[in-house]
Amino acid sequence: MIRILFIVSLTLLYTSSFAQLSKVEKKVAASVDSHHAEAIKFLEQVVNINSGSMNFEGVYKVGQLFKAKFDALGFATKWIDGKPFGRAGHLVAEHKGKGKTLLLIGHLDTVFELTSPFQQYKMLNDSIASGPGVGDMKGGDVVIIQSLIALQEAGLLKDINIIVVMTGDEELSGHPLELARYDLIEAAKAADIAIGFEDGSGNPKTAVASRRSSSGWQLNITGNAAHSSQIFTDKVGAGAIYEAARILNDFYEVLSKVPNLTFNPGLILGGNTVEHDEKMNGGNAYGKGNIVSKNVLVTGDIRAISPEQLAKTQIIMKEIVAKHLPATQAEITFNVGYPPLAPTKGNYQLLKMFDQASKDLGYGSVVAVNPRDAGAADISFTAAYVDMALDGLGLGSSGGHTVNELANLNTLKMQAKRAAVLIHRLASAPVKTNSDR
C-alpha cells in the first residue's frame, strides 16, 4: 500500500481558506493554483532525465532546464563549471531588488546513477508520483520556480533581492569541498536569510530549523608484531587490536549519551598488515590468531548539532586516543565535512513566520523537525553567514534514496504558496532577527 505516508493525503491538505491573507497574497495563491498542471508536467520532465551526481551530462541538462525558467523570470543566470572539484557544476541565478537578500537553495543531482534500475517518473494514483529525485529534490526545485512565478504575476518579484543556488553535487560532494561549496558560501555571505527546499522529514507539517554536521574521522593504531604467546609482556604490549577496542569502547562510554551527538565507526581493518582503499571505502587486512596485531585502521563519521559541540567532541576523542595501552601508539585525524546548522533564535523566528504563513493559507501549523531526523544538507554551509535559515520546504515525500521514492503532488501547491507568501513577507517588512549568531 502506498505508505499512509501522506496520512490520507495529509488530511485532505488541511483546509483551503485564505481568511488571513492580504489581497495581494490571495493573488499569489491563486497564481500557484493556475500553474499547477504545468508545474507537474515540468517535474515529470526533469525527473525523467537521469542526473545522478556522476552523470555530468544529465546534471547539466537538468540545470539548463531550470536556467531557462529563471531566465524567463528576469534572473541573471550562470553555470559554474564543476571541473575544478570533479563534478558537473552548479546553477546560480540572481534577481536584483531592494532590501534584504534571500538565498534559495536547491540541488540538481540525485543518488540514482545511470546504472540504477530506477529511472522513470510514474503516477501511482491521482496524487502520488514515483521517480528518481521526485522528492529529493527535484520536487523542491520546482517549488522554488512556482513560488517565484506566483510572485512575479502578483507584481511582487520586481522588488525582491533573491539569489538561487542549485548545486550539482549535493548527494556526492566534489573535492576539495572548499571549492565545491565556494559559490554557495559566497552567496550566503551576500544574503541575510537562507531558505532550503529539501524534503526534510518528508512531512510538510514540519520544517528544519537545525541540522547536524557530517564530517569524518580516521584512527590509525600501531602495536608490536610478535608471537601471540608474548602478548601483554613489557616488550610486546597489548597489540593494536586491543588498543582499538579500548578507544572505541571509551568513545561509547564517554560520548554516547550526549544529546544530538552521534559518532559511528563504519570501517575497521586490523591485523599484521592493513591495506586501505580510501576511494572504495574498503580494504584488506592480514593476520593470524598466533600473531599480535601490528596495525588497525578505523574510519567513521561525527554528527553534531553545533560547531561548539563538534569542537568539544573532537577534543574528547583526542584525549581518549592519547591514553594508550602498553606498547601501542594511536592517532586520530578529522576531515572537513558539512557543518552544523545550529538551532539559533533567528532560525526559530523564521520558522515562526513560516508557520504563520501556513496558518494564514489554511494549511495548519508547522513545527520543527527533531535534528536527529534531518541529515546534512547544503543549507548548513550558510549557517555562519546568515541571520536566519530554514530548510525542508520541499514536497511531502517518502522512500528517499531508494527505488521506493514517492512524492505527494498535492503538496507542490501547498509548499509553493507557503514559500511565496513567506518570501513576500520577508522582503516587504522589517524583520528583527534577534539572532544569536
C-alpha positions in Angstrom: 0.0 0.0 0.0 1.3 3.4 -0.9 2.6 4.3 2.6 0.0 6.1 4.6 2.8 8.5 4.3 0.5 11.2 3.5 -2.0 10.5 6.2 -5.0 10.4 3.9 -3.3 12.9 1.6 -2.2 15.0 4.7 -5.8 15.1 6.0 -7.0 16.4 2.6 -4.3 19.0 2.8 -5.9 20.7 5.8 -8.3 23.4 4.5 -8.2 25.9 1.7 -9.4 29.1 3.4 -7.5 32.3 2.8 -9.0 34.3 5.6 -5.8 35.8 6.9 -4.2 36.7 3.6 -3.9 40.1 2.2 -5.4 40.9 -1.2 -2.0 40.5 -3.0 -1.2 37.3 -1.1 -4.6 35.8 -2.3 -3.4 36.7 -5.8 -0.2 34.8 -5.2 -2.0 31.7 -4.0 -4.4 31.8 -7.0 -1.4 32.1 -9.4 0.1 28.9 -7.9 -3.2 27.1 -8.5 -3.4 28.3 -12.1 0.0 27.0 -12.9 -0.2 23.6 -11.1 -0.7 21.5 -14.2 2.4 22.9 -16.0 4.4 22.5 -12.8 3.6 18.8 -12.7 4.5 18.5 -16.3 7.8 20.2 -15.7 8.5 18.0 -12.7 7.9 14.9 -14.8 10.3 16.2 -17.5 13.2 16.8 -15.1 12.7 13.6 -13.1 12.9 11.6 -16.4 16.4 13.0 -17.0 18.9 11.0 -15.1 21.0 13.4 -13.0 23.0 11.1 -10.8 25.8 13.1 -9.2 28.4 11.4 -11.5 26.3 11.8 -14.7 27.7 15.2 -15.5 25.8 15.5 -18.8 22.5 14.7 -17.1 23.1 17.2 -14.2 24.0 19.9 -16.7 20.9 19.1 -18.8 18.6 19.4 -15.8 20.4 22.6 -14.8 19.8 24.2 -18.2 16.1 23.5 -18.0 15.9 25.3 -14.7 18.2 28.0 -16.0 15.6 28.7 -18.8 12.9 29.1 -16.1 15.0 31.7 -14.2 15.9 33.5 -17.4 12.2 33.9 -18.2 11.7 35.4 -14.7 14.3 38.0 -15.3 17.1 36.5 -13.3 20.8 36.8 -14.3 21.9 33.2 -14.5 25.3 31.4 -14.8 26.5 27.9 -14.9 29.5 27.2 -12.6 31.8 24.6 -14.2 32.5 21.8 -11.8 35.7 20.6 -13.3 37.9 22.1 -10.5 36.1 19.9 -8.0 35.3 16.9 -10.1 31.6 17.3 -10.6 29.2 18.7 -13.2 28.8 22.2 -11.7 26.2 24.5 -10.2 23.4 26.8 -11.3 23.4 30.3 -9.8 20.6 32.8 -10.5 20.3 36.3 -9.1 17.5 38.8 -9.1 18.2 42.4 -8.0 15.6 44.2 -5.9 15.9 46.1 -2.7 16.1 45.4 1.0 17.0 42.1 2.5 18.6 39.4 0.3 17.1 36.0 0.3 19.1 32.9 -0.7 17.0 30.0 -2.0 18.8 26.6 -2.1 18.2 23.5 -4.2 20.2 20.8 -5.9 20.1 19.2 -9.3 21.6 15.8 -8.7 20.2 12.6 -7.3 21.6 9.4 -5.8 20.5 7.4 -8.8 23.2 6.9 -11.3 22.8 5.6 -14.9 23.4 2.1 -13.5 20.3 2.3 -11.3 17.1 0.4 -12.3 15.1 3.4 -11.0 14.9 5.8 -13.9 11.3 6.8 -14.7 8.6 9.1 -13.4 5.3 7.2 -12.8 1.9 8.2 -11.4 0.7 5.6 -8.9 -2.7 7.3 -8.4 -4.1 10.8 -8.9 -1.7 12.4 -6.5 1.2 10.1 -5.7 4.2 10.0 -8.1 7.2 7.7 -8.0 10.5 8.6 -9.6 14.2 9.2 -9.0 14.5 12.5 -7.2 10.8 13.3 -7.3 11.1 14.2 -3.6 14.8 14.6 -3.1 14.8 17.1 -4.5 13.6 18.0 -8.0 10.2 18.5 -6.4 11.7 21.1 -4.1 13.4 22.8 -7.1 10.0 23.0 -8.8 8.5 24.6 -5.7 11.1 27.4 -6.0 10.1 28.0 -9.6 6.4 28.0 -8.8 6.7 30.4 -5.9 8.7 32.9 -8.0 6.2 32.7 -10.9 3.4 33.5 -8.5 5.3 36.4 -7.0 6.0 37.8 -10.5 2.4 37.5 -11.6 1.3 39.4 -8.4 3.8 42.2 -9.3 6.0 41.5 -6.2 9.1 39.8 -7.6 10.5 43.0 -9.1 11.2 44.5 -5.7 12.9 41.4 -4.1 16.6 40.6 -3.8 17.0 36.9 -4.4 19.9 34.6 -5.1 19.2 31.0 -6.1 21.9 28.3 -5.9 21.1 24.8 -7.2 24.2 22.7 -6.6 25.1 19.7 -8.8 26.7 17.6 -6.2 24.7 17.6 -3.0 24.3 13.9 -3.0 28.0 13.2 -3.6 30.1 16.3 -2.9 33.0 17.2 -5.1 36.6 17.6 -3.8 38.1 19.7 -2.4 34.9 20.6 -0.5 36.0 24.3 -0.2 35.9 24.6 -4.0 32.7 22.6 -4.3 30.8 24.9 -1.9 32.6 28.1 -2.7 29.8 29.6 -4.8 27.1 28.6 -2.2 29.2 30.2 0.6 29.8 33.4 -1.4 26.0 33.6 -2.0 25.4 33.1 1.8 27.9 36.0 2.5 25.7 38.3 0.4 22.4 37.1 1.9 20.5 37.9 5.0 18.2 34.8 5.1 18.6 31.3 3.6 15.7 29.0 2.7 16.3 25.4 1.6 13.8 23.3 -0.4 14.9 19.8 0.5 12.1 17.5 1.5 13.3 17.4 5.1 11.5 14.7 7.1 9.1 14.3 4.2 6.2 15.6 6.2 5.1 19.2 5.3 3.8 19.7 8.8 7.4 20.1 9.7 10.4 22.2 8.7 14.1 22.1 9.5 15.4 24.8 11.8 18.6 22.9 12.7 20.7 20.2 11.0 23.6 18.3 12.4 27.0 18.3 10.9 28.5 15.5 8.9 32.3 15.0 8.9 34.7 12.1 9.1 37.5 10.8 11.3 40.2 8.2 10.9 42.0 6.3 13.6 45.5 4.8 12.9 46.9 2.5 15.6 50.1 0.6 15.7 51.5 -2.1 18.1 54.3 -4.5 18.2 54.0 -7.6 16.0 55.1 -10.7 17.8 54.2 -14.3 18.6 50.9 -14.3 20.4 52.4 -16.1 23.4 54.3 -12.9 24.2 51.3 -10.6 24.3 51.0 -8.4 27.5 54.7 -8.6 28.2 56.5 -5.4 28.7 58.3 -5.7 25.4 55.3 -6.7 23.2 52.4 -4.9 25.0 48.7 -5.2 24.1 48.7 -5.1 20.3 46.9 -2.8 18.0 43.5 -4.5 18.1 43.2 -4.3 21.9 44.1 -0.6 21.7 41.4 -0.1 19.0 38.9 -1.9 21.2 39.8 0.3 24.2 39.5 3.5 22.2 36.2 2.6 20.6 34.7 1.5 23.9 35.8 4.7 25.6 34.2 6.7 22.8 31.0 4.9 23.5 31.2 5.2 27.3 32.0 8.9 27.4 30.1 10.3 24.5 27.1 8.1 23.6 24.6 9.8 25.9 25.4 13.4 24.7 22.1 14.8 23.2 22.1 15.2 19.4 25.6 13.8 19.0 26.4 10.6 17.1 29.8 9.1 16.1 29.9 5.9 14.1 32.9 3.7 13.3 31.9 2.5 9.9 35.0 0.6 8.8 37.7 -1.3 10.7 40.7 -3.1 9.4 43.1 -4.9 11.7 45.9 -7.4 11.7 49.6 -7.7 10.9 49.2 -5.8 7.7 46.5 -3.4 6.6 45.7 -2.0 3.1 43.1 0.7 3.0 41.4 1.5 -0.3 40.1 5.0 0.5 38.4 5.6 -2.8 36.3 2.4 -2.5 35.8 2.8 1.3 37.2 -0.7 1.9 40.5 -2.6 2.1 42.3 -5.8 3.1 43.8 -7.0 6.3 46.1 -10.0 7.0 46.6 -11.5 10.4 46.7 -14.8 12.3 45.5 -15.9 15.7 49.0 -16.5 16.8 50.4 -13.1 15.8 50.0 -10.0 17.9 48.3 -7.3 15.7 50.6 -4.6 14.4 48.1 -2.3 12.6 44.5 -1.2 12.9 42.7 1.5 10.8 39.2 2.7 11.7 37.1 5.3 9.8 33.8 6.8 10.8 31.7 9.9 11.0 30.5 12.5 13.5 27.2 14.4 13.5 26.9 17.3 15.9 24.3 20.0 16.5 26.6 23.0 16.7 30.2 24.0 16.0 30.9 24.1 19.7 29.6 20.6 20.2 31.7 19.3 17.3 34.8 21.0 18.6 34.3 19.7 22.1 33.7 16.2 20.8 36.9 16.2 18.8 38.9 17.3 21.8 37.4 14.5 24.0 38.1 11.9 21.2 41.8 13.1 21.0 42.1 12.8 24.8 40.8 9.3 24.8 43.1 8.3 21.9 46.2 9.8 23.7 46.0 7.4 26.7 47.4 4.3 25.0 47.6 0.7 26.2 51.2 -0.6 26.7 53.5 -0.5 23.7 50.9 0.9 21.4 50.5 4.2 19.5 47.4 5.8 18.1 46.5 9.0 16.2 43.1 10.3 15.2 42.5 12.8 12.4 39.4 14.7 11.3 38.3 15.8 7.9 36.3 18.9 6.9 32.7 18.0 6.1 29.2 19.5 6.2 29.0 22.0 9.1 26.0 22.0 11.5 23.1 24.3 11.2 22.7 25.2 14.8 19.3 25.8 16.3 19.5 29.6 16.6 16.9 32.2 17.7 16.9 33.6 14.1 16.1 30.2 12.7 13.2 29.7 15.0 11.9 33.2 14.3 11.9 32.3 10.6 10.1 29.0 11.4 7.5 31.1 13.3 7.0 33.3 10.2 6.6 30.2 8.0 4.2 28.7 10.5 2.1 31.9 10.4 2.1 31.9 6.6 0.9 28.3 6.6 -1.9 29.0 9.1 -3.0 32.1 7.1 -3.2 29.9 4.0 -5.4 27.5 5.8 -2.8 24.7 5.9 -2.3 24.5 9.7 0.8 24.8 11.8 4.4 23.8 11.1 6.8 22.6 13.8 10.5 21.9 13.9 11.9 18.5 12.9 14.0 16.7 15.5 17.6 17.3 14.4 18.2 13.5 14.7 15.7 13.1 11.9 17.4 15.5 9.5 20.6 14.7 7.7 23.2 17.0 6.5 22.4 19.4 3.6 23.7 22.3 1.7 21.9 24.9 3.8 24.3 24.2 6.6 27.1 26.0 4.7 25.1 29.2 5.2 25.0 28.9 9.0 28.0 31.2 9.7 26.8 34.0 7.4 23.0 34.5 7.5 20.8 35.8 10.3 18.0 33.2 9.7 17.9 29.8 7.9 15.1 27.3 7.4 15.1 24.1 5.3 12.6 21.4 4.5 10.3 23.3 2.2 10.2 20.6 -0.4 7.4 18.1 -1.3 5.8 15.7 1.1 7.7 12.5 0.3 8.9 9.1 1.5 11.5 6.5 0.5 14.2 8.9 -0.5 17.5 7.4 -1.7 15.6 4.2 -2.5 13.7 2.8 -5.5 10.6 3.3 -3.4 10.9 7.2 -3.5 7.4 8.8 -3.6 6.1 12.3 -3.6 2.6 13.7 -2.9 2.0 16.1 -5.8 -0.8 17.9 -3.9 1.9 19.3 -1.6 3.5 21.1 -4.5 0.8 23.7 -4.5 0.9 24.0 -0.7 4.6 24.4 -0.5 4.8 26.9 -3.4 2.1 29.1 -1.8 3.7 28.9 1.7 7.1 29.8 0.2 5.8 32.6 -1.9 3.9 34.2 1.0 6.9 33.8 3.3 9.2 35.4 0.7 6.9 38.3 0.2 6.6 38.9 3.9 10.3 38.7 4.5 11.0 41.1 1.7 8.3 43.6 2.4 8.5 44.0 6.2 11.4 44.9 8.5 12.4 41.8 10.4 14.2 41.8 13.7 16.1 38.5 13.7 17.2 38.5 17.4 19.9 36.2 16.0 22.4 34.9 18.5 25.0 34.2 15.7 
